[in-house]
Amino acid sequence: MDNNIRNFVIIAHIDHGKSTLADRFLELTGTVEKRRMREQFLDTMALERERGITIKMAPVRMGWQGYTFNLIDTPGHVDFTYEVSRALAAVEGAILLVDATQGIQAQTLANFQLAQKEGLVVIPAINKIDLPSAEIVRTEAEFVSLLGALPEDIYKISAKTGEGVEELLRAVIKKVPPPQNKNEEMLRALIFDSHFDPYQGVIAYVRIREGFVKKGERIFFLATNSTAEILETGVFMPERVPKNMLSAGEIGFLATGVKETERVRVGDTIAKNKSADSLTGYREPQAVVFASIFPENQDDYEPLRESLKKLKLNDAALTFEPEESGALGRGMRSGFLGVLHMEIVAERLRREYGLKVVFTNPSVAFRVKTKSSEDFIYSAAKMPQPHEIEWVKEPWVRVEVITPKEYLGTFGSLVSEKSGKISDTSNLAGERLLFKFEAPLREIIVDFYDKLKSVSQGFASMSYEIIDYRPADLVRMEILVAGQNQPALAEIVPRGKVYFTARERVQKLKELLPRELFAVAIQAEVEGRIIARETVPALKKDVTGYLYGGDRTRKMKLWKKQQKGKKKLKSRGRVEIPPEIFLKLLKK
């Protein structure tokens, strides 16, 4: 057993400098040559670099002064909390990073609580101390009051300049315990991530808890009761580098050769013996947002299903199952951890797998009791008729928001707008408040985060958790385009807000839909009544432009002929809604 191994993660709120600190560690340890170094080196996806956020956790092995470090860089957005929880299950320690210009944020608290539940050693660090706007004393006071840290245990660094980074890495050596190996013979390894390789099948990212594993050995996946022969073992530096053996305490990869992606699950335990006990302490992701995905062309249904299977290997929080719609054909009802998660999946399907898909409006899971049964409803299209429904319940969440005191009034108005009820308020060190309030999940998932950032000029942050289901008065709102019902645009909305919501949707669609050669009516319908309407004007074409001089009756004949053609188009024409319209509608 190697006592010089240290396994740790970097956790923080979004944009607090996790990836930049990882860059400094890579430079300090010489893991990446200077000529190859670039900013946010571990963010390898094009989407991550474009958006400036970490979407996927990234493991890397580093060696320095006789010690081996296995670092996992994690995302910071609330929608990717499950990624963080999986990384925490594979390590013994965590660096909790806080931006000195912003202080402790809601997601900082959420990540700290996750690390505590896993029993990890948490090393607090204040980042960006080189900036003129850094409030080091205030941030240190927040660490002491909120997290119970001692002032002398808080490290002050600049991930940009490298100041204090070496001292922080030495703290990892000193404070993070080496991994334990209770059984040197019996293999037990945790799968914390995976991806699909067309040549080597499923590549499982593993933390070896006990024993060892070599290339060519046969292993068992305990949860799926399946087996595989190891084609290759290795570590991340940060590219995959083959290694003859992985032993207890190490983090690396196993090339399984498995082509059936459902046989390898994140959170499963790998062993050499079927009778081995599974590792405990892992939780399944809980989807909170649901939407149906349909291919534009029904011939792409099978490629869509296979693409989602491969995507799930790399994104364990994604859930899906087959679904059929009379209007849209065959598709997949999918579950996500939030709307940003849904947008990322849509973009990855388009970029990585070349698929053109349609997403229905996102919805939460409603509990609906009819005269004959009680069930969960995941989409507006499946909502029973009003006369069949006895009651509807919707999920509520407890939200924690940290905001400067000067935004108290605007924040209160926003909570009221979202049907929320403030339950607790407390002062943080400095001029900030911690709010706790309860609200319907459907009001939080779509645009609450964006509005919160807007009303607080970017200074507020949030995290949330589902608490229970409560009764609600909801109706199904249908959208008709050119007289044709569009199931993908249907929504479940509160009865009291239905007129406002209907007006907002038809106006937004009028702006987004491309114009046709005929006028297109956009209507919102609730319980058989049209309650809002907008019309997209027809494209104008000058059919008399080539005429000059002569009798006006020539122009009149052409105009009448054009009018007849537009009427014919209107009666026969079908309006095709581009796929990007569905995601643009979310950005309210």
N, C-alpha and C positions, 0 to 999 in steps of 0.2 A: 504494500500500500504506500503510495507516494504522498508524504505529508507536506510537500511543497506545492500542491495544487490549490488554487483559490478560484472558486466559481462565484461570479457576481453579475448583477445587472445594473444598468443605469435607469432610474425611473424619474419622471418629472412631468410637469404640465407641458402642453404643446409650446414649442418655441422658447424653451428655457435653456437650450444648449446641449442636449444629450448627445446628438450626433457630432457636434464640434468637440466635445470632451472625448468621445471615442476616437476622433481623428488624432488628438494629442497623445492618447495612450498608444495608438498605432505608431506614431512617430517616436515617442520616447522609448518604446521597446524594440524599435527597428523592424517591426513586423512587415511594414510596407516601405519599399525603397522611396527615397525622396522624389525621384524622377517620375514615379507612378502616382504620387500622392495628389489628391484633389479634395476639395471641400465636401463634407458629408460622404466620405468614402464608402461607408457601409450602406448608404441609400442607393441601391443599384437599379431600382425600377425607374423607368422614365417618368411615370406618374409622380413618384416621390420627389424627384428633382424639379419637376414642373411646378408642383404645388408647394414645395418647400416644407413638407411634413413627412414624418416616418410613418409608413403604412404597415410594413412587415418587420417583425423582429429579425435581427441579424446576429448570429453567433460568430465569434472569432477567437482563435487561440493565440496567445502571446507569451513569449518567454523573456524574462528579465531578471538578472542577478540571481540565477539559480532557481527561480520560481516559475511555475506555469500558471498563466491566468486564462480562464475561460470566461470571456465577457459576452453578454447578450445585450445589444442595444434594443430598446423597446419604443413603441409608439407612445404619443402623449395625448391624443384626442380621445374624448369620452367614448366614441364609437368603437375604439379598438382596445377597450379595457380587457377583453378576453385574451388578446395577444399578450398583455402584460401578465395576467394570471398564469398563463402557460409557462412563461419565462421564469416567473418566481418559483414555480414548482420544480425547476431544474437546478437551482443554485442554493448557496448557503448565506449569501450576503447581498446587500443592495446599497448603491450610492443614491441618496435622495437629493436631487439637484433642484435648487430654487434660484430664479433670476432675481438679482439684487435690486433691479429697477421695478419689478412687479410684485415681489413678495410671494408668500404662500398662496396658492390658488386652490380652488375647490378640487380639481383633479389631483393636486399634490396630496391633499388629505385622503382622498379615495385610494391612491396608490400606497400611501403609508399604511393605511388600514389593511390592505391586501397583503403587504409585506409582513405585518405583525401577525396576521392569521397563519401565515406559512412558517412563523417562528424564525424569520431571518434576522441577521444582524444588520441594522440600518445605520449607515454612515451619512450624517447630514453635511451638505456642502452648499455654500452660497457662491453663485456664479456671476460673471460680468462685473467684478469689482473694479475693473479698469475704466468703466464708463463714468462720466461726470455726474450722471443722474442716479448713480447707484446709492441706495439707502441701506447700507450695511448694518447699521445699528438697529434700525427698525426691523429688518428681516431677521436678524439674530434674535431680537425680542419675540418675534412671532414663533420662531423655532422653539424657544424656551417655553412660551405660554401654551402653544397648541400641541406640540409634539413631545414636550417634556425633556428636551435635549439640554445638556449642560453646555454653557458657553465655550468651555475649553475643548469640547468634543466637536465643535462646528468648524469645518474647514472652509477657508475663503480662497477662491480660485478665479482665474480668468481662463476659460477654455480657449479663448481666441488668441491670447498672447502666450499661454502656457504657464503663467504664474501660479504657483501652488499645486500644479498637477502632479509633480513627482512626489511631493509630500502626501497627496491624497492616495496615490498608488501604494506608498509605503504603509498608509493606514489600512488599506485592504489586506496587506500581508499580515499586519499586526492584529487586526480586529476580526476579520472573517475567518472562521474556523476551517481547517482542512476537512475534506469529505471523509465520512466514515464507511468502513467496509465490514459489515457484520458476518458475511459469508463469502470466503474467497473462492469457493468452488461453484456454487449455484448462481448462475447468471440471472439477474433481474435488471431490466433497463426500461426507462420511461421514454415513450415517444412524445416529444413536445412540439414537433412540427414535421412537415414533409413536403415533398414536391415530386412531380412526375418527370422522369427522363425517358425519352423514346427508346434508348438503347439498354438502359439498366433498370427500367421499371420504376417502382416507387423508391425514392431515396428518403429514408426515415432519419430525422434528426433525433438523436438519442442522448440521454444522460445515463451512464452506467452506474447503477446504485450498488450492485453487488456482483462479484465474479468478474468474468472477462469474456470477450467474444473475438473470434478470428475469422478471416476469410475462408470460405468453404464449409463452415459449420452450419448445421441445420438448426433453425430457431422456430419457436412457436409464438403466435400472437394470441394471447390468452382470451381477449374479449371476443374475437371473431372465430376462435378455434381453428385457425389455419396455420399453415407452415410454409417456410421458404428456406432457400439455401443462400447464404451470404456470398454475393459476387465480389464485394469490395468493402473494406472498412477504411475509415480515414477521419481527418479533422479539417476544420475550417481555418485557413490562414490568409485572408478570409476566403480565398478560393478553396475548392475541395482538393485536399492533398492526401493520397493513399498512405495508410499506416498498417503495419502487419497485424496489430492487435489493439483493441480498446479495453481498458481495465477499469476497475471501480474508481469513481471520482471523475472520470474523463467525460467530456462532451464532444461528440463527433457525429459521424453519419454511417449508415449501413445501406449499401445498395442491395436491395432485396430481390431484384429480378421479377417482382410481382407486377403483372400488367392489369389485374383486376383491382382497381383502386379502392373498392369498398372493403377489401380484406385488411387494409392498413388504416387504423384509426388513430388520430391524435388523442393522447391520454391513455392509450393501451399500454400493457406491460409485455415486454419481450422476455422470453425465457428459453432455456434449452430443454426444460422438463415441463410437460403439460400439467403436472401436479403442483407446480409452484404457485404461491399466493400472489395475487395482483397487488401492485402498489396502491396505496390509498391516498386520499386527500385531493383528488382531482375532481373538478366539477364540470358538468356539461354546459355549453353556452345556452343562454336563454334568449331566443329571438324576441324582439319587441316590435319590429316593423315587418309587415308582410306585403308582398306585391307579387303579381303573376308576371312571368316572363314568357312571351310568345315570339317565335321566329317570324320575321316578315314573310318569308317563304316557307310554307309547311314542309318542303323537302329538307329544310335545315333542322327539323325537330331532333333527329338522332344526333347530328353534330352538336346541337345545343345541350342535349343530355350528357354526352360524353365530355363536353367542355366543362360543364358544371361539376362533374365528378372529379376532373383533374384540378379544377379551381378549388374544390373543397379540400383537397390534400394540402394545399398551400394556405387555405383560409378555413380553418375548422369551424368558425362561427357561422358559416353559411349553411343553411338547411334548404332542402327542396324536395318536392314530390310531384308526380305527374298530375296534370289537371286538364280538363277539356272545357272549351267554351264554344257555344253555338256560333258566335260571331267571329272569334279569333282563332278557332281551331285548337290544336293540341299545344300545350305549353307546360310550364313548371310553376307551381306555387312555391315561392321562396320566402325565407325568413332572414332578416338582417338585424344587426345590433343598433342600427340608426340609419338616417337618410344619407349621411356621408358614406357609410359602409355600402349602401345600395348604389350610390353614384360610382364608387370605385369599382364595384363588381360589373356594372354596366360598361364602364370604360375598358376594363380588362377583357370582357367578352368581345368588345369591338376590336381592340388593338391586338391582343395576344391570340385570338382565335378567329378573327375576321368575320364575325357574325353580325348580322343586322337584326336587332330584336326590338320588340315593343314592351315597355313596362307599364303595367296598370298603376293607377294612383295608389300610393302607399297607404296602408291601413294598420290599425292595431287589431288584436284578437278580441272580439266581443263575445260575451256569453249570452245566448239567446234562448229563451224558453217559449216553445210553441205549445199548441194544444196537445200535440202528440209526442214531443221530445224536448230535450235540452242539449244544446251543442255549442261549440265554438264556431264563430263565423269570422273568416279571415279576409273577405273581400266584399265590397258592396254588391257585386253581381249575385252573390249567394244569399243575400239578406231575404228572408221570407216576406210575403205580402203583409201589409199592416194588420189586416183582419185576423191573421194567423198568430200574431205575436202576443204573448201574455206579459213578458217583461224583457228588458235588455239591460245588461250590466257591462260596464267598461272598466279597464284597468286604470288605477290611480297610482301616482308615483310621489315619493318624497324627494324633493329637490333641495340641494344645498347650493347657495350662491354666496360668493364673496365679492363685495363691491365697495368702492369708496363712499364715504358718508354723504358727499355732495350729490350723489345720484339717487338718494333715498326716495325722493318724490316720484321721479320718472320710473324707477324700478317698481314702486307700489302700483302705479298705473298699469304697468305691463303685466304684473301678476293678476290684477283684477280683470284685465282684458282676456287673460287666458283661464278664467274661472278658478283661479288659485286661491288658497287660504293660508296666510302666513301663520305658522305655529310657534316660531321661536326666533328671537333676534339676540345677538350677543356682539360685544365689542372685541375686536382684535387689537393687538398692539399697534399703535399708530392710528391713522384716520380711516380705518376700514371696518365694515360690519359683516358678520356672518348671518345670513338669513336661512331659515328652513321653512319651506312651505309645501303644501300638498296640492296637486292639480291633476286633471285627466291627462293620461299619457298622450292621447291624440293631439292635445294642445302643445305638447312639449317637443315632440319628435321632429316636426317639419321645419319650423322657422323660429322657434323660441331662442335658440342659441345665437342666431344672426341678429335678432332684435335686441337681445341682451347686450351684445357687443356694440350695437348701434347706440342704444340709449346711455351706455356708460362710456362712450368714446373708446371702446376696446379694453377698458380696465377691469371689467367684471368677468367672473368665470363660474362654471357650474358643474355639478355631477348629480346623478339621480339613481334611484332604485325603486322597483315596483313593490307596492305594499299590499294592495288588495283590489277586489272588484266591487264597484258601487253602481246602484241603479242610475239609468240615464234615459232621457227622452230624445231619441234619435230617429232620423228619417233617411231614406235613401234618395239621393239626388242624381237624376240621370242627365246626361248631356247629349243633345241631338245636334248633329252637324248636317246641314242640307236635308233635314227631315229624317236622317238615319241615326238610330241610337248607337252610341259609342260606349260599349261596356267598359273599355279600358279607362274611360274618364269618369265613371260613376264614383260617387263618394257617399260615405255615411257621415252626416253632419247633425249637430244639435238643432232641434226644431226652432228654438228661439233665435238662432243665427242663420237660418236657412236662406232668407231673402238677401241678407248682406253677402253671404258666401256665394250664392248663385250669381249675383250681380258682378262680384269680383272675378269669378271664373269666366263668365262669357266675355267680359271686357279684356281679360288677359288673353283668351283664345283669339279674340279679334286682332290683337296686336301680333300674335305669334303665327297664325295660320297664313300660308302663302295665298295670294289672291288668284282667283280663277277667272275664266272668261265670262262667268256669270256670277250674279250676286249669291252669296252663301249665307244662309240664316244659321245662327248659333243660338240654341235655346236650352234653358235649364228647366227640367220637369220634376215635380215632386207630387207623388200620389195622384198622377193623372192630370195635373194642372201645370201649364207653362207659367213660370213665375219670373223669368228674366229672358231677355232676348237682345242680341246684337246682330248686325248684318255686315259682312265683309263685302265692300263694294266690288263690282266687276272690274276687271282690267279694261282699260279703254284702248281701242284700236281705231285709228283714223282710216276708215275704208274709202274716204273721198279725197285723200291727200293727193292722188295722182291727177285729179280733175282740175281743169282750169277753164274759166269762162263758161259760156253756154247756159242752158236753161237750168234753173234750180231743181226742176223735177227729176233730173238725173241723180242728184245727190239724195233726194227724198227716197227714191226707189232703193238705193244702196243701203240707206239707214234702216228702212223697213225690212229689207232682207237680213240685215245684221240682227235686228230685234228678234225675228223669227228663229234665227240660228241660236241665239242665246236662250230663248225659251226651250228649244229642243234640247240644248245642252243641259239646262237646268232640270228637265224632266228625266233625262237619261243618265246624266253625269253622276259620278261618284267621287266624293272628295277623299283623297288619300292623305292621311295625317302622318307627316314625317316622324320617325322615331324620336328625334331630339326634342320634339314638342313636349313629350311626356315628362322629361327631366327638367325642361325649362319651366314648366308649370309649377314645379316644387319651389322654385326660387321666387317666392312671393314678395 
